[in-house]
Amino acid sequence: MFEYEIQKQRTAELLRQADHQRLVNEIRRARRDARRAARRSAKDGTEGRVSSLRSRFVRAA
């Protein structure tokens, strides 16, 4: 009987770990999708990349 109780506890712990990992993966996927959507909307928008410092200043005579 004791071994059966230990097995039930272990099974419950594994199920909790699997649920937690599934939730973490879902959050990661949502964040990644949000970043991709932001990049897509930024690409389609009027704002462009900021130029580097070299191209911002003219050479002195």
N, CA, C and O atoms as a CHARMM CRD file, in Angstrom:
* protein
*
  244
    1    1 MET  N      0.82100  -1.18900   0.00000 PROA 1      0.00000
    2    1 MET  CA     0.00000   0.00000   0.00000 PROA 1      0.00000
    3    1 MET  C      0.86500   1.25300   0.00000 PROA 1      0.00000
    4    1 MET  O      0.54200   2.23000  -0.67500 PROA 1      0.00000
    5    2 PHE  N      1.95400   1.22900   0.74800 PROA 2      0.00000
    6    2 PHE  CA     2.82800   2.38600   0.83600 PROA 2      0.00000
    7    2 PHE  C      3.41100   2.75500  -0.52800 PROA 2      0.00000
    8    2 PHE  O      3.47600   3.93400  -0.87800 PROA 2      0.00000
    9    3 GLU  N      3.83200   1.76000  -1.29300 PROA 3      0.00000
   10    3 GLU  CA     4.40200   2.00300  -2.62100 PROA 3      0.00000
   11    3 GLU  C      3.36700   2.60500  -3.56600 PROA 3      0.00000
   12    3 GLU  O      3.69700   3.43000  -4.41800 PROA 3      0.00000
   13    4 TYR  N      2.11500   2.18600  -3.41000 PROA 4      0.00000
   14    4 TYR  CA     1.04600   2.72800  -4.23600 PROA 4      0.00000
   15    4 TYR  C      0.85500   4.21900  -3.96000 PROA 4      0.00000
   16    4 TYR  O      0.66100   4.99400  -4.89600 PROA 4      0.00000
   17    5 GLU  N      0.90500   4.63000  -2.70500 PROA 5      0.00000
   18    5 GLU  CA     0.75900   6.03900  -2.33600 PROA 5      0.00000
   19    5 GLU  C      1.92900   6.86400  -2.87900 PROA 5      0.00000
   20    5 GLU  O      1.73100   7.97500  -3.37100 PROA 5      0.00000
   21    6 ILE  N      3.12700   6.32700  -2.79000 PROA 6      0.00000
   22    6 ILE  CA     4.30100   7.02200  -3.33800 PROA 6      0.00000
   23    6 ILE  C      4.14400   7.19200  -4.84300 PROA 6      0.00000
   24    6 ILE  O      4.45300   8.25500  -5.38200 PROA 6      0.00000
   25    7 GLN  N      3.66700   6.15900  -5.52300 PROA 7      0.00000
   26    7 GLN  CA     3.47600   6.23400  -6.97600 PROA 7      0.00000
   27    7 GLN  C      2.42000   7.27000  -7.33200 PROA 7      0.00000
   28    7 GLN  O      2.58200   8.00300  -8.30800 PROA 7      0.00000
   29    8 LYS  N      1.34100   7.34300  -6.55700 PROA 8      0.00000
   30    8 LYS  CA     0.30200   8.35100  -6.80300 PROA 8      0.00000
   31    8 LYS  C      0.85600   9.75800  -6.63600 PROA 8      0.00000
   32    8 LYS  O      0.55600  10.64500  -7.43500 PROA 8      0.00000
   33    9 GLN  N      1.66900   9.96600  -5.59300 PROA 9      0.00000
   34    9 GLN  CA     2.27100  11.28000  -5.37500 PROA 9      0.00000
   35    9 GLN  C      3.22400  11.64300  -6.51000 PROA 9      0.00000
   36    9 GLN  O      3.23600  12.78100  -6.97900 PROA 9      0.00000
   37   10 ARG  N      4.01200  10.68400  -6.94200 PROA 10     0.00000
   38   10 ARG  CA     4.96100  10.91800  -8.03400 PROA 10     0.00000
   39   10 ARG  C      4.22000  11.24800  -9.32700 PROA 10     0.00000
   40   10 ARG  O      4.62500  12.14800 -10.06300 PROA 10     0.00000
   41   11 THR  N      3.15400  10.53200  -9.60300 PROA 11     0.00000
   42   11 THR  CA     2.36100  10.80000 -10.79900 PROA 11     0.00000
   43   11 THR  C      1.76300  12.19800 -10.75700 PROA 11     0.00000
   44   11 THR  O      1.76900  12.91600 -11.75600 PROA 11     0.00000
   45   12 ALA  N      1.24100  12.58100  -9.58300 PROA 12     0.00000
   46   12 ALA  CA     0.66800  13.91800  -9.43500 PROA 12     0.00000
   47   12 ALA  C      1.74200  14.98700  -9.62500 PROA 12     0.00000
   48   12 ALA  O      1.48200  16.01500 -10.25100 PROA 12     0.00000
   49   13 GLU  N      2.93900  14.76300  -9.09800 PROA 13     0.00000
   50   13 GLU  CA     4.03100  15.72500  -9.25300 PROA 13     0.00000
   51   13 GLU  C      4.44200  15.85300 -10.72000 PROA 13     0.00000
   52   13 GLU  O      4.68600  16.96000 -11.20000 PROA 13     0.00000
   53   14 LEU  N      4.52000  14.74300 -11.42400 PROA 14     0.00000
   54   14 LEU  CA     4.87200  14.78400 -12.84100 PROA 14     0.00000
   55   14 LEU  C      3.81100  15.52900 -13.65200 PROA 14     0.00000
   56   14 LEU  O      4.14200  16.26100 -14.58500 PROA 14     0.00000
   57   15 LEU  N      2.54700  15.34500 -13.30100 PROA 15     0.00000
   58   15 LEU  CA     1.47800  16.07100 -13.99800 PROA 15     0.00000
   59   15 LEU  C      1.58500  17.56600 -13.73800 PROA 15     0.00000
   60   15 LEU  O      1.38000  18.36600 -14.65100 PROA 15     0.00000
   61   16 ARG  N      1.90600  17.96200 -12.49300 PROA 16     0.00000
   62   16 ARG  CA     2.08000  19.38500 -12.18500 PROA 16     0.00000
   63   16 ARG  C      3.26000  19.96900 -12.96300 PROA 16     0.00000
   64   16 ARG  O      3.17700  21.08000 -13.48700 PROA 16     0.00000
   65   17 GLN  N      4.35000  19.21900 -13.03400 PROA 17     0.00000
   66   17 GLN  CA     5.51800  19.69700 -13.78600 PROA 17     0.00000
   67   17 GLN  C      5.19300  19.85000 -15.26900 PROA 17     0.00000
   68   17 GLN  O      5.61400  20.81800 -15.90200 PROA 17     0.00000
   69   18 ALA  N      4.45200  18.90400 -15.81900 PROA 18     0.00000
   70   18 ALA  CA     4.08500  18.97800 -17.24100 PROA 18     0.00000
   71   18 ALA  C      3.18100  20.17800 -17.50000 PROA 18     0.00000
   72   18 ALA  O      3.34300  20.87600 -18.50100 PROA 18     0.00000
   73   19 ASP  N      2.22800  20.41900 -16.59900 PROA 19     0.00000
   74   19 ASP  CA     1.35700  21.58600 -16.75700 PROA 19     0.00000
   75   19 ASP  C      2.15100  22.87700 -16.67900 PROA 19     0.00000
   76   19 ASP  O      1.90800  23.81200 -17.44200 PROA 19     0.00000
   77   20 HSD  N      3.09800  22.92500 -15.75600 PROA 20     0.00000
   78   20 HSD  CA     3.92400  24.12800 -15.61000 PROA 20     0.00000
   79   20 HSD  C      4.76000  24.35900 -16.86900 PROA 20     0.00000
   80   20 HSD  O      4.83800  25.48200 -17.36500 PROA 20     0.00000
   81   21 GLN  N      5.37700  23.31300 -17.37800 PROA 21     0.00000
   82   21 GLN  CA     6.20000  23.44400 -18.58000 PROA 21     0.00000
   83   21 GLN  C      5.35500  23.86000 -19.78100 PROA 21     0.00000
   84   21 GLN  O      5.80000  24.65400 -20.60900 PROA 21     0.00000
   85   22 ARG  N      4.14600  23.32900 -19.87600 PROA 22     0.00000
   86   22 ARG  CA     3.24300  23.70500 -20.95700 PROA 22     0.00000
   87   22 ARG  C      2.89100  25.19100 -20.88100 PROA 22     0.00000
   88   22 ARG  O      2.83300  25.87600 -21.90200 PROA 22     0.00000
   89   23 LEU  N      2.65700  25.68100 -19.66400 PROA 23     0.00000
   90   23 LEU  CA     2.34300  27.09200 -19.47400 PROA 23     0.00000
   91   23 LEU  C      3.53400  27.97500 -19.83300 PROA 23     0.00000
   92   23 LEU  O      3.36500  29.01100 -20.47600 PROA 23     0.00000
   93   24 VAL  N      4.73200  27.57400 -19.42400 PROA 24     0.00000
   94   24 VAL  CA     5.94400  28.33100 -19.75400 PROA 24     0.00000
   95   24 VAL  C      6.13300  28.39400 -21.26100 PROA 24     0.00000
   96   24 VAL  O      6.43200  29.45600 -21.80700 PROA 24     0.00000
   97   25 ASN  N      5.96000  27.27100 -21.93100 PROA 25     0.00000
   98   25 ASN  CA     6.11100  27.25400 -23.38800 PROA 25     0.00000
   99   25 ASN  C      5.08100  28.14100 -24.07000 PROA 25     0.00000
  100   25 ASN  O      5.39100  28.81600 -25.05100 PROA 25     0.00000
  101   26 GLU  N      3.86000  28.14000 -23.55300 PROA 26     0.00000
  102   26 GLU  CA     2.80900  28.98000 -24.12600 PROA 26     0.00000
  103   26 GLU  C      3.14700  30.46300 -23.96600 PROA 26     0.00000
  104   26 GLU  O      2.92800  31.25100 -24.88600 PROA 26     0.00000
  105   27 ILE  N      3.67500  30.84200 -22.81200 PROA 27     0.00000
  106   27 ILE  CA     4.06600  32.23700 -22.57400 PROA 27     0.00000
  107   27 ILE  C      5.20700  32.62700 -23.50100 PROA 27     0.00000
  108   27 ILE  O      5.19000  33.70600 -24.09300 PROA 27     0.00000
  109   28 ARG  N      6.19100  31.75600 -23.62700 PROA 28     0.00000
  110   28 ARG  CA     7.32000  32.04500 -24.52600 PROA 28     0.00000
  111   28 ARG  C      6.84700  32.22700 -25.96600 PROA 28     0.00000
  112   28 ARG  O      7.29100  33.13300 -26.67100 PROA 28     0.00000
  113   29 ARG  N      5.93900  31.34800 -26.38800 PROA 29     0.00000
  114   29 ARG  CA     5.42500  31.43500 -27.75400 PROA 29     0.00000
  115   29 ARG  C      4.65500  32.73100 -27.96300 PROA 29     0.00000
  116   29 ARG  O      4.77100  33.36000 -29.01500 PROA 29     0.00000
  117   30 ALA  N      3.87400  33.13400 -26.97300 PROA 30     0.00000
  118   30 ALA  CA     3.10500  34.37500 -27.08400 PROA 30     0.00000
  119   30 ALA  C      4.02900  35.58600 -27.15100 PROA 30     0.00000
  120   30 ALA  O      3.79000  36.50500 -27.93500 PROA 30     0.00000
  121   31 ARG  N      5.07800  35.59400 -26.33900 PROA 31     0.00000
  122   31 ARG  CA     6.04000  36.71000 -26.37600 PROA 31     0.00000
  123   31 ARG  C      6.75900  36.76800 -27.71500 PROA 31     0.00000
  124   31 ARG  O      6.94900  37.84300 -28.28400 PROA 31     0.00000
  125   32 ARG  N      7.15800  35.59500 -28.21200 PROA 32     0.00000
  126   32 ARG  CA     7.85700  35.54900 -29.50400 PROA 32     0.00000
  127   32 ARG  C      6.94900  36.04500 -30.61900 PROA 32     0.00000
  128   32 ARG  O      7.37900  36.80600 -31.48600 PROA 32     0.00000
  129   33 ASP  N      5.69100  35.61200 -30.59600 PROA 33     0.00000
  130   33 ASP  CA     4.74300  36.06000 -31.61200 PROA 33     0.00000
  131   33 ASP  C      4.50500  37.56500 -31.51700 PROA 33     0.00000
  132   33 ASP  O      4.36900  38.23500 -32.54100 PROA 33     0.00000
  133   34 ALA  N      4.45500  38.09900 -30.29900 PROA 34     0.00000
  134   34 ALA  CA     4.25800  39.54100 -30.12400 PROA 34     0.00000
  135   34 ALA  C      5.45400  40.31700 -30.67400 PROA 34     0.00000
  136   34 ALA  O      5.28100  41.34900 -31.32200 PROA 34     0.00000
  137   35 ARG  N      6.66800  39.82100 -30.41700 PROA 35     0.00000
  138   35 ARG  CA     7.86000  40.48600 -30.96200 PROA 35     0.00000
  139   35 ARG  C      7.85600  40.45800 -32.48800 PROA 35     0.00000
  140   35 ARG  O      8.18000  41.45000 -33.14000 PROA 35     0.00000
  141   36 ARG  N      7.48400  39.30600 -33.04500 PROA 36     0.00000
  142   36 ARG  CA     7.43400  39.20400 -34.51200 PROA 36     0.00000
  143   36 ARG  C      6.39400  40.14700 -35.09300 PROA 36     0.00000
  144   36 ARG  O      6.63300  40.78400 -36.11900 PROA 36     0.00000
  145   37 ALA  N      5.24800  40.23900 -34.44600 PROA 37     0.00000
  146   37 ALA  CA     4.19700  41.13900 -34.92100 PROA 37     0.00000
  147   37 ALA  C      4.66000  42.58900 -34.82300 PROA 37     0.00000
  148   37 ALA  O      4.36900  43.39400 -35.70800 PROA 37     0.00000
  149   38 ALA  N      5.37600  42.92600 -33.75700 PROA 38     0.00000
  150   38 ALA  CA     5.87500  44.29100 -33.60800 PROA 38     0.00000
  151   38 ALA  C      6.89600  44.61100 -34.69800 PROA 38     0.00000
  152   38 ALA  O      6.90900  45.71400 -35.24300 PROA 38     0.00000
  153   39 ARG  N      7.74600  43.64000 -35.00800 PROA 39     0.00000
  154   39 ARG  CA     8.73400  43.86500 -36.07400 PROA 39     0.00000
  155   39 ARG  C      8.04400  44.04500 -37.42000 PROA 39     0.00000
  156   39 ARG  O      8.43500  44.89400 -38.22100 PROA 39     0.00000
  157   40 ARG  N      7.01400  43.23600 -37.66100 PROA 40     0.00000
  158   40 ARG  CA     6.28700  43.36000 -38.92900 PROA 40     0.00000
  159   40 ARG  C      5.60300  44.71600 -39.03600 PROA 40     0.00000
  160   40 ARG  O      5.64100  45.34400 -40.09400 PROA 40     0.00000
  161   41 SER  N      4.98300  45.17100 -37.96500 PROA 41     0.00000
  162   41 SER  CA     4.28800  46.45500 -38.02200 PROA 41     0.00000
  163   41 SER  C      5.28800  47.60200 -38.12200 PROA 41     0.00000
  164   41 SER  O      5.00200  48.61900 -38.75300 PROA 41     0.00000
  165   42 ALA  N      6.45800  47.44500 -37.50500 PROA 42     0.00000
  166   42 ALA  CA     7.47900  48.49200 -37.60800 PROA 42     0.00000
  167   42 ALA  C      8.03600  48.55600 -39.02300 PROA 42     0.00000
  168   42 ALA  O      8.36000  49.63500 -39.51800 PROA 42     0.00000
  169   43 LYS  N      8.14800  47.41100 -39.66900 PROA 43     0.00000
  170   43 LYS  CA     8.65900  47.38400 -41.03100 PROA 43     0.00000
  171   43 LYS  C      7.67700  48.05100 -41.98900 PROA 43     0.00000
  172   43 LYS  O      8.08500  48.73300 -42.92900 PROA 43     0.00000
  173   44 ASP  N      6.39300  47.85500 -41.74900 PROA 44     0.00000
  174   44 ASP  CA     5.37200  48.42600 -42.61400 PROA 44     0.00000
  175   44 ASP  C      5.13000  49.90800 -42.33300 PROA 44     0.00000
  176   44 ASP  O      4.56100  50.60900 -43.17000 PROA 44     0.00000
  177   45 GLY  N      5.54900  50.38500 -41.18000 PROA 45     0.00000
  178   45 GLY  CA     5.29800  51.77200 -40.78900 PROA 45     0.00000
  179   45 GLY  C      6.21600  52.74300 -41.50700 PROA 45     0.00000
  180   45 GLY  O      7.03800  52.33900 -42.33000 PROA 45     0.00000
  181   46 THR  N      6.07900  54.00600 -41.20200 PROA 46     0.00000
  182   46 THR  CA     6.88200  55.04000 -41.86100 PROA 46     0.00000
  183   46 THR  C      8.23300  55.21200 -41.20200 PROA 46     0.00000
  184   46 THR  O      9.14700  55.77900 -41.80200 PROA 46     0.00000
  185   47 GLU  N      8.37400  54.73300 -39.97900 PROA 47     0.00000
  186   47 GLU  CA     9.65300  54.90200 -39.29400 PROA 47     0.00000
  187   47 GLU  C     10.64500  53.88500 -39.81200 PROA 47     0.00000
  188   47 GLU  O     10.31900  52.71000 -39.97800 PROA 47     0.00000
  189   48 GLY  N     11.85500  54.34500 -40.06600 PROA 48     0.00000
  190   48 GLY  CA    12.88200  53.45400 -40.55900 PROA 48     0.00000
  191   48 GLY  C     13.97200  53.25800 -39.54600 PROA 48     0.00000
  192   48 GLY  O     13.83800  53.66900 -38.39400 PROA 48     0.00000
  193   49 ARG  N     15.04400  52.63800 -39.95900 PROA 49     0.00000
  194   49 ARG  CA    16.17900  52.42000 -39.07500 PROA 49     0.00000
  195   49 ARG  C     16.90700  53.72000 -38.83000 PROA 49     0.00000
  196   49 ARG  O     16.90600  54.61800 -39.67200 PROA 49     0.00000
  197   50 VAL  N     17.51300  53.81300 -37.69800 PROA 50     0.00000
  198   50 VAL  CA    18.31600  54.98400 -37.37100 PROA 50     0.00000
  199   50 VAL  C     19.67900  54.79300 -38.02100 PROA 50     0.00000
  200   50 VAL  O     20.26700  53.71500 -37.94800 PROA 50     0.00000
  201   51 SER  N     20.16900  55.84100 -38.65000 PROA 51     0.00000
  202   51 SER  CA    21.45900  55.71800 -39.32800 PROA 51     0.00000
  203   51 SER  C     22.57900  55.67800 -38.30300 PROA 51     0.00000
  204   51 SER  O     22.41000  56.09700 -37.15800 PROA 51     0.00000
  205   52 SER  N     23.71000  55.17500 -38.72700 PROA 52     0.00000
  206   52 SER  CA    24.84700  55.10300 -37.81700 PROA 52     0.00000
  207   52 SER  C     25.44800  56.49300 -37.62200 PROA 52     0.00000
  208   52 SER  O     25.12600  57.43100 -38.35000 PROA 52     0.00000
  209   53 LEU  N     26.31500  56.60500 -36.63800 PROA 53     0.00000
  210   53 LEU  CA    26.91600  57.90400 -36.33500 PROA 53     0.00000
  211   53 LEU  C     27.80500  58.40300 -37.47200 PROA 53     0.00000
  212   53 LEU  O     27.90000  59.61100 -37.68600 PROA 53     0.00000
  213   54 ARG  N     28.45200  57.51000 -38.19500 PROA 54     0.00000
  214   54 ARG  CA    29.34500  57.92100 -39.28200 PROA 54     0.00000
  215   54 ARG  C     28.61000  58.68400 -40.37600 PROA 54     0.00000
  216   54 ARG  O     29.14900  59.64100 -40.93200 PROA 54     0.00000
  217   55 SER  N     27.40800  58.27800 -40.68600 PROA 55     0.00000
  218   55 SER  CA    26.70400  58.92300 -41.78200 PROA 55     0.00000
  219   55 SER  C     25.95600  60.17900 -41.33500 PROA 55     0.00000
  220   55 SER  O     25.41000  60.90200 -42.16900 PROA 55     0.00000
  221   56 ARG  N     25.92500  60.44200 -40.04100 PROA 56     0.00000
  222   56 ARG  CA    25.19600  61.60000 -39.55100 PROA 56     0.00000
  223   56 ARG  C     26.01800  62.88800 -39.64900 PROA 56     0.00000
  224   56 ARG  O     25.44000  63.96700 -39.77200 PROA 56     0.00000
  225   57 PHE  N     27.31500  62.80400 -39.59800 PROA 57     0.00000
  226   57 PHE  CA    28.13600  63.99600 -39.56500 PROA 57     0.00000
  227   57 PHE  C     28.95700  64.09900 -40.84800 PROA 57     0.00000
  228   57 PHE  O     29.46100  63.10500 -41.37100 PROA 57     0.00000
  229   58 VAL  N     29.07400  65.32700 -41.33500 PROA 58     0.00000
  230   58 VAL  CA    29.89600  65.54000 -42.53000 PROA 58     0.00000
  231   58 VAL  C     31.34300  65.67300 -42.12300 PROA 58     0.00000
  232   58 VAL  O     31.65700  66.04700 -40.99300 PROA 58     0.00000
  233   59 ARG  N     32.21700  65.36300 -43.05500 PROA 59     0.00000
  234   59 ARG  CA    33.64900  65.46600 -42.77100 PROA 59     0.00000
  235   59 ARG  C     34.06600  66.91600 -42.71000 PROA 59     0.00000
  236   59 ARG  O     33.56800  67.76000 -43.45500 PROA 59     0.00000
  237   60 ALA  N     34.96100  67.18100 -41.83300 PROA 60     0.00000
  238   60 ALA  CA    35.48800  68.55100 -41.73300 PROA 60     0.00000
  239   60 ALA  C     36.46600  68.78300 -42.88100 PROA 60     0.00000
  240   60 ALA  O     37.06300  67.83900 -43.39900 PROA 60     0.00000
  241   61 ALA  N     36.62400  70.03800 -43.26900 PROA 61     0.00000
  242   61 ALA  CA    37.47700  70.37400 -44.39200 PROA 61     0.00000
  243   61 ALA  C     38.90300  70.20100 -44.08500 PROA 61     0.00000
  244   61 ALA  O     39.75300  70.44700 -44.94100 PROA 61     0.00000
